[in-house]
Amino acid sequence: MSLQLREAIQTQRSVQKEEDNETSKRFLQNESQRQKLGLELDETKQKLNQTQGVNTALKEQINTLQLQLDKADQERNQLGTKLKSFMEAAEDESRHSARGRRNIGTVLNLMNFNFCY
């Protein structure tokens, strides 16, 4: 082989080796970046799952509290109805007792009147 051919082949190998080294370097950088992005993606997915879990728990808590509130409202309405009924009965009793006392008072006055004469 001629000297020029050998030098050209050697230069070509040298250039090829530099390109290979540069390509390997870029590949390793790319792989490193890919791994970082993969980890970040996994962390983000995990956060999302946790958030969804918290969201679900909060929805369940809201539903439970709403059921308790509805039950308390229902009980309050029932007790209010009972209380109103008791109050109406007490008013009726009071009116009836007042009439009875007036009648007794009239009878006692008549008796006093009769004793006086």
C-alpha positions in Angstrom: 0.0 0.0 0.0 1.1 3.4 -0.6 1.9 5.8 2.1 -0.9 8.2 1.1 -3.4 5.4 1.2 -2.2 4.3 4.7 -2.4 7.9 6.0 -5.9 8.3 4.5 -7.0 5.1 6.1 -5.4 6.1 9.4 -7.1 9.5 9.2 -10.4 7.9 8.4 -10.0 5.5 11.4 -9.1 8.5 13.6 -12.1 10.5 12.5 -14.3 7.4 12.8 -13.0 6.8 16.3 -13.7 10.5 17.3 -17.2 10.1 15.9 -17.7 6.9 17.7 -16.5 8.5 21.0 -18.8 11.5 20.4 -21.7 9.2 19.6 -21.0 7.1 22.7 -20.8 10.2 24.9 -24.1 11.6 23.5 -25.7 8.1 24.0 -24.6 8.0 27.6 -25.9 11.6 28.2 -29.2 10.7 26.5 -29.5 7.5 28.6 -28.8 9.5 31.8 -31.5 12.0 30.9 -33.9 9.2 30.0 -33.4 7.6 33.4 -33.9 11.0 35.2 -37.1 11.5 33.2 -38.3 8.0 34.0 -37.7 8.5 37.7 -39.5 11.9 37.6 -42.4 10.2 35.7 -42.7 7.5 38.3 -42.6 10.0 41.2 -45.3 12.1 39.4 -47.5 9.0 38.9 -47.0 8.1 42.6 -48.1 11.6 43.7 -51.1 11.4 41.4 -52.1 8.1 42.9 -51.7 9.6 46.4 -53.7 12.6 45.4 -56.4 10.4 44.0 -56.4 8.3 47.2 -56.8 11.5 49.3 -59.5 12.7 46.9 -61.4 9.5 47.3 -61.0 9.6 51.0 -62.3 13.1 51.1 -65.3 12.2 48.9 -66.1 9.3 51.3 -65.8 11.6 54.3 -68.1 14.2 52.6 -70.7 11.5 51.9 -70.5 10.2 55.5 -70.9 13.7 56.9 -73.8 14.5 54.5 -75.6 11.3 55.6 -75.0 12.2 59.3 -76.3 15.7 58.6 -79.4 14.4 56.8 -80.1 12.0 59.7 -79.7 14.9 62.2 -82.1 17.0 60.2 -84.6 14.2 60.1 -84.3 13.6 63.8 -84.6 17.4 64.4 -87.8 17.5 62.4 -89.3 14.6 64.3 -88.4 16.1 67.6 -89.7 19.5 66.5 -93.0 17.9 65.6 -93.2 16.1 68.9 -92.3 19.3 70.8 -95.0 21.2 68.9 -97.5 18.5 69.7 -96.5 18.6 73.4 -96.8 22.4 73.5 -100.3 22.3 71.9 -101.4 19.7 74.4 -100.0 21.8 77.2 -101.9 24.8 75.9 -105.1 22.9 75.6 -104.6 21.5 79.2 -103.9 25.0 80.4 -107.1 26.4 78.8 -109.1 23.5 80.1 -107.7 24.0 83.6 -108.4 27.7 83.5 -112.0 27.0 82.6 -112.2 24.5 85.4 -110.7 27.0 87.9 -113.2 29.6 86.8 -116.1 27.2 87.2 -114.7 26.2 90.7 -114.4 29.8 91.6 -118.0 30.5 90.6 -119.2 27.6 92.6 -117.2 28.7 95.6 -118.5 32.3 95.3 -122.0 30.9 95.2 -121.4 28.8 98.2 -120.0 31.8 100.1 -123.0 33.9 99.0 -125.3 31.2 100.3 -123.5 31.0 103.6 -123.7 34.7 104.0 -127.6 34.7 103.7 
